[in-house]
Amino acid sequence: MKQEHFHKFEKRWLSAAMIISIIMIVAFSISLFIRRINGDEGIIGEWAYWLSKNGEARSMLYYSYFGEKANTLPIYHKFYTILLAGMIKVFGFHLFYLRTISLLAFAGLILLVNHYLKAKKIELFSWYILMGFYLSQSLMFNYAFLARPELLMAFFALATFLSLRQFSITKNWKWALLGGAISGLSFYSHLNGIAIIAAAGVFLLIHFQWKALFAFGLSAFALASLFVVDIPGTYLGLLNELSQAPDVKESRFSIGRIVMKVVTEHERFFHNAGLAVFSSATLLSLGFTWKQQQKHNPDLLIFTALLILCLSLLTHGKTAKYLLFYMPFMGLIILQAIHYLFLSQSIKKLLFLSLFLIAGSGISLGNYIKEYPYFVSVEERNQAMGALMEKKSVVMAHDGFVFGQLELFEIRSPIIFFFTHEGFGENKIDDSFEYLNFAQKEGYDYVAIDMLLERNDIRKIFGDKGFNEGDSLAGFNLCHKDADFLIFKRMKRTDP
């Protein structure tokens, strides 16, 4: 009777998992066509545009900061940008197609997860349940169709681990060579790939696989070196360039700071509600099934721990998006825990863990729906704002303005203002004057503010009803104002 009762529970659980997964997949499919732009997509998209057009990446958005160096960027997400440039060559400079690289990486990730589980003789989860499971995590839902490299990096991290695992099974050094090539490619795609290389190298070192370590290191170094072939001084030149990067140049090296980077890594796991739920589900899974995990999945646990350690040591800050590097492994820990709980018929533990997974789905859908006001055609909106300004002008506008307008204007990023100033204070008039005064000094012809897509702090300042069309401030005239856009035009010196 007890066995029959549990069999019914298992069928109901799988049916519920199937329904939730289908809901997540349908919602995600809809989101491919109705999705908010991420400002970084404009920055990275511009690199790829110039690479496809001129053969080298540029950042005219950042020209006011980098100067002539912006014409030949030494540091950018190189392999990822090459992939985007290829998409531009084939499909043109459209945001939708740039995002498909991450979609392909997500599909590859699901295939790798499915392969790993099948190799472990875990037949409980069909491909659509796996897809729905990962999409129930809001970070994965967002980045699986976003023109940023983090999902590709997650794919590389898991592919590296699986290659090394295959080596441990076959003892064929070619798998270590492949793992090194994949991890080296991750560095070529994004500098944080060094954490994947480091984690994999230490993993082999722990297992005393010296020949494999040599093969791995050789291929990893060869592929990673592609990043520095055009940087004078190669790796030392890279370090010098990194020291000048606006987001890291104020960083200071110290033993205490390194220790604190590791100690505070938990902040990345609990950065928001969605991540907190997924992280809690992972911890619960380890708590419920530690003996089974330790016995059957020691390599997965070791590699995951090493990746967390290396990423915490080698990255700048606790940006939540880099949790994507860990999520394939965290997901495997949860999925295998569910398998073990089914084997032990632990209904109460399964139900408790399932509550966290259902909560994750709700948060993921809720976060998507919350973005509803921002679901616009970026290209069409940019075209409407661009029509209000003279072509070939220098315009300071949100980074996503590059889509559809890059050939019509010289576009500068508002981020430069924040790199060179401490940011806004409390007085809106003083803040707006400072912002426009910066644009005046830089010689911009227009300051265009999209009241939907611009940075929130800028919208707060210029959304004040005290600004009226025709007003003059800091050498600019507010030539257009409506619910969508504010356009400030620089006044000529002869203007009264």
LONUZA-838708 format. One record per residue (C-alpha): x, y, z; residue in one letter. Coordinates in pm, whole numbers. Each point is the difference from the previous one (the first is absolute). Layout:
      u      v      w residuo
      X      Y      Z       A
...
***
This chain:
      u      v      w residuo
      0      0      0       M
    282    241     87       K
    174    -78   -328       Q
   -321     66   -194       E
    -51    329    185       H
    349    115    -86       F
    -42   -105   -364       H
   -308    226    -22       K
    195    283    159       F
    282    -45   -253       E
   -243     16   -292       K
   -165    314    139       R
    336    162     65       W
    119    -65   -355       L
   -332    123   -141       S
     30    323    201       A
    361     39   -111       A
   -106    -47   -362       M
   -278    262     28       I
    227    257    168       I
    274    -67   -254       S
   -238     50   -293       I
   -119    328    154       I
    359    119     36       M
     91   -103   -355       I
   -307    174   -145       V
     72    316    201       A
    362     -6   -110       F
   -101    -52   -365       S
   -227    304     20       I
    279    199    163       S
    219    -48   -307       L
   -218    258   -173       F
   -104    213    299       I
    305     74    208       R
    166    300    166       R
    335    120   -130       I
    307    -20    221       N
    232    301    -31       G
    305   -223    -35       D
   -149   -141   -319       E
     52    338   -162       G
    361     20    117       I
     90   -352   -113       I
   -209     33   -314       G
    198    308   -100       E
    328   -189     36       W
   -134   -271   -229       A
   -135    252   -251       Y
    338    166    -48       W
    175   -336     -6       L
   -228   -121   -279       S
     34    329   -191       K
    365     99     49       N
    166   -317    125       G
     73    138    348       E
   -212     69    304       A
    -68    359     98       R
   -187    173    279       S
   -114    339   -123       M
   -253     -4    284       L
    301     32    231       Y
    201    234   -221       Y
    -22    285    250       S
    175   -221    254       Y
    250   -198   -210       F
     80    257   -266       G
    179   -140   -304       E
     42   -335    175       K
   -374    -49    -54       A
     73    -52   -371       N
    197   -321     66       T
   -117   -165    320       L
    264   -219    166       P
   -244   -163    245       I
   -347   -128    -79       Y
   -184   -334     -2       H
    192   -110   -306       K
   -122   -342   -110       F
   -356     84    101       Y
     22    325   -197       T
    134   -191   -301       I
   -308   -223     15       L
   -224    307     15       L
    186    159   -291       A
    -69   -315   -200       G
   -371     33     78       M
     10    361   -119       I
    168   -106   -324       K
   -280   -249    -66       V
   -312    164    146       F
     89    367     40       G
     28    207    315       F
   -318   -110    178       H
    -28    -69    372       L
   -214   -312    -44       F
    268   -185   -195       Y
    280    109    233       L
   -188   -163    286       R
    -18   -339   -173       T
    359    -84    101       I
   -115    -25    362       S
   -305   -200   -107       L
    225   -252   -176       L
    226    -14    308       A
   -307    -72    216       F
   -107   -281   -233       A
    354   -142     15       G
     -6     23    378       L
   -321   -202     20       I
    153   -265   -230       L
    308    -25    225       L
   -213    -28    315       V
   -212   -269   -163       N
    314   -186   -111       H
    146     10    352       Y
   -319   -129    163       L
    -37   -280   -254       K
    362   -100     66       A
    -89    -18    370       K
   -299   -226    -87       K
   -250    266    109       I
   -299    -32   -234       E
   -249    199    207       L
     17    329   -191       F
   -100     54   -362       S
    164    282   -198       W
   -296    234     42       Y
      0    -48    378       I
    371     84      1       L
    -65    309   -210       M
   -291    110    220       G
    206    -64    313       F
    281    232   -107       Y
   -238    261   -142       L
   -172     12    339       S
    309    185    121       Q
    -56    365    -93       S
    368     67    -74       L
     11   -288   -248       M
   -336    104   -149       F
    138    349    -60       N
    347    -83   -130       Y
   -105   -289   -224       A
   -106    262   -255       F
    227    295     66       L
    294    130   -201       A
    253    -56    277       R
    257   -282     34       P
    -90   -140    344       E
   -221   -284   -128       L
    271   -100   -246       L
    245      0    291       M
   -231   -226    202       A
     -2   -240   -296       F
    381      9    -17       F
     31    -63    375       A
   -220   -310    -13       L
    160   -123   -324       A
    345     32    161       T
   -110   -203    301       F
   -160   -271   -213       L
    315    -28   -210       S
    213    -48    312       L
   -251   -249    137       R
     20   -193   -325       Q
    377     -3     40       F
    -30   -141    350       S
   -212   -284   -142       I
    200    -81   -314       T
    349    120    107       K
     35    129   -356       N
    206    321     14       W
   -187    133   -306       K
   -297     81    225       W
    229    212    219       A
    127    171   -313       L
   -360     72   -103       L
    -84    129    348       G
    295    237    -17       G
   -106    126   -343       A
   -354     67    122       I
    117    182    312       S
    252    199   -207       G
   -284     94   -235       L
   -196    123    302       S
    286    240     84       F
      7    112   -364       Y
   -372     72     37       S
     12    175    337       H
    290     71    235       L
   -187   -167    287       N
     66   -325   -185       G
    326     -3    193       I
   -207   -131    293       A
   -107   -300   -210       I
    361    -68   -101       I
    118     30    360       A
   -276   -224    138       A
     64   -267   -262       A
    378     12     52       G
    -28    -38    377       V
   -257   -278    -53       F
    255   -198   -202       L
    273     84    249       L
   -206   -138    287       I
    -43   -324   -192       H
    375    -18    -73       F
    -63    -25   -373       Q
    335    143   -111       W
    -14    -97   -367       K
   -355    124    -22       A
     98    322    175       L
    275     59   -256       F
   -235    -69   -294       A
   -267    220    158       F
    240    286     71       G
    146    -11   -350       L
   -333     28   -179       S
   -146    247    251       A
    301    231    -39       F
     -7    -25   -379       A
   -368     98    -27       L
     13    258    279       A
    299    170   -168       S
   -222     92   -293       L
   -132    273    229       F
    337    177     22       V
    149    -46   -347       V
    -96    356    -98       D
     99    158    336       I
    356    141     19       P
    186   -180    274       G
   -246   -292    -16       T
   -103   -107    354       Y
    192    278    174       L
   -161    243   -241       G
   -338   -146     90       L
     65     61    370       L
    100    358    -77       N
   -316     57   -204       E
   -212   -153    274       L
    150    235    255       S
   -137    291   -206       Q
   -353   -142    -37       A
   -253    243    153       P
   -177   -261    211       D
    314   -151    159       V
    270    266      2       K
    -88    113    353       E
     37   -354    136       S
    282    -64    243       R
    185   -327     59       F
     38   -134    353       S
    -12   -336    176       I
   -292    117    211       G
   -198    101   -307       R
     61   -341   -162       I
   -119   -181    313       V
   -312    218     16       M
    -78    -74   -367       K
    -26   -368     88       V
   -180     53    332       V
   -264    223   -160       T
    -65   -217   -307       E
   -335   -102    153       H
   -126    346    -96       E
     -7   -113   -362       R
   -219   -299     89       F
   -258    206    190       F
      3    317   -207       H
   -378     -6    -62       N
   -306   -215     72       A
     41   -223   -306       G
    364    -78     71       L
    -70    -47    370       A
   -265   -262    -77       V
    226   -189   -241       F
    297     18    238       S
   -216   -117    290       S
   -128   -291   -210       A
    361    -98    -72       T
     93     10    368       L
   -310   -200     90       L
     87   -257   -266       S
    347    -40    148       L
   -142    -24    350       G
   -262   -260    -93       F
    228   -218   -212       T
    355     74    112       W
    105   -363     38       K
   -123    -93   -348       Q
    147    313   -157       Q
    335    -57    167       Q
      7   -365   -106       K
   -127     30   -359       H
     91    356   -101       N
    330     92    166       P
    149    145   -320       D
   -303    224    -55       L
     17    130    358       L
    376     59    -17       I
    -11    178   -335       F
   -293    217    113       T
    182     99    320       A
    318     81   -194       L
   -193    209   -252       L
   -164    198    279       I
    336     55    169       L
    180    105   -320       C
   -277    230   -120       L
    -24    169    339       S
    377     60      0       L
     37    115   -358       L
   -309    210    -74       T
    -72    362     80       H
   -297     53    231       G
   -297   -227     67       K
   -198     54   -319       T
   -295   -240      5       A
     22    -95   -367       K
    320   -198     56       Y
   -200   -247    207       L
    -89   -141   -342       L
    345   -164      3       F
   -116   -209    298       Y
   -363    -62    -95       M
     51   -307   -223       P
    178   -172    290       F
   -248    118    262       M
   -280   -128   -221       G
    166   -343    -31       L
     32    -20    379       I
   -374     72     37       I
   -106   -238   -279       L
    208   -284    140       Q
   -132     68    349       A
   -354    -40   -134       I
    105   -332   -153       H
    146   -122    329       Y
   -309    111    196       L
   -220   -194   -239       F
    215   -309     52       L
    -33     36    377       S
   -372     89    -32       Q
     44    314    214       S
   -332    169    -76       I
     27    275    262       K
    348    105   -113       K
   -109     -7   -364       L
   -299    219     75       L
    209    246    199       F
    262     25   -276       L
   -273     29   -264       S
   -142    307    175       L
    327    183    -65       F
     -2   -102   -365       L
   -363    113    -43       I
     88    329    170       A
    287     43   -246       G
   -241    -44   -292       S
   -236    258    147       G
    279    251     54       I
    132    -56   -353       S
   -343     60   -156       L
    -71    289    237       G
    325    174    -88       N
    -78    -35   -370       Y
   -354    137     34       I
    128    287    217       K
    203    119   -299       E
   -317     45   -209       Y
     31    381    -50       P
    343    -50   -157       Y
   -109   -256   -262       F
     43    222   -306       V
    160    -28   -341       S
    333    164     75       V
     79     64   -366       E
   -337    170    -60       E
     28    207    316       R
    353    105    -92       N
   -120     99   -346       Q
   -269    221    152       A
    252    177    225       M
    259     25   -278       G
   -253    174   -226       A
      0    295    243       L
    372     76    -53       M
    222    101   -291       E
    183   -294   -153       K
    378    -36     44       K
    -17    189    330       S
    183   -106    315       V
   -265   -124    241       V
     19   -112    361       M
   -271   -265     33       A
    -61   -334    170       H
    230   -279   -118       D
   -276   -188   -180       G
    -47    299   -235       F
    267   -158   -221       V
   -257   -243   -142       F
   -125    152   -322       G
    176    333     59       Q
    372    -76      6       L
     47     93   -364       E
   -204    320     39       L
    161    155    309       F
    318      3    205       E
   -131   -139    326       I
    156     55    341       R
    -89   -190    315       S
   -134    173    316       P
    215   -245    197       I
    299    223    -71       I
   -157    266    219       F
    -14   -247    289       F
    358   -114    -62       F
    127    356     31       T
   -239    135    266       H
   -117   -122    337       E
   -357    -22   -126       G
   -312    195     81       F
    -63    165    334       G
   -331    113    144       E
    -74    327   -181       N
   -166    -77   -334       K
     77    338   -156       I
    369    -18     94       D
     18   -361   -119       D
   -161     75   -336       S
    232    298    -47       F
    305   -214     78       E
   -111   -269   -245       Y
    -63    244   -284       L
    312    198     83       N
    202   -320    -46       F
   -160    -46   -344       A
     80    362    -86       Q
    366    -38     91       K
     26   -316   -209       E
   -152    178   -300       G
   -308   -219    -40       Y
   -266    139   -234       D
   -293   -169    174       Y
    -88   -163    328       V
   -284   -242    -70       A
   -183   -157    294       I
   -237   -290    -54       D
   -238     10    296       M
    -51   -376    -24       L
    342   -144    -88       L
    245    248    154       E
    179    -65    329       R
   -239     34    293       N
    203    270    179       D
      1    217   -315       I
   -374    -47    -51       R
    -65    106    357       K
    188    327    -48       I
   -146     97   -336       F
   -349   -137     62       G
    -63    300    223       D
   -297    206   -122       K
    203    317     48       G
    164    -54   -341       F
   -202    152   -283       N
     58      2   -374       E
    199    311    -93       G
    189     16    331       D
    375     66    -14       S
    250   -155    237       L
    381    -36     -7       A
     22    106   -363       G
   -276   -235   -116       F
   -356     70   -110       N
   -278   -248     74       L
   -123    -21   -358       C
   -236   -292     48       H
   -191   -145    294       K
   -278   -258     12       D
    -84   -307    206       A
    262   -203   -186       D
    301    221    -69       F
    185    309    114       L
    235    147   -261       I
    251    268     98       F
    175    178   -287       K
    327    188     50       R
    -43    370    -65       M
    236    181   -235       K
    223    266    150       R
   -189    267   -196       T
   -332   -103    144       D
   -142    252    252       P
***
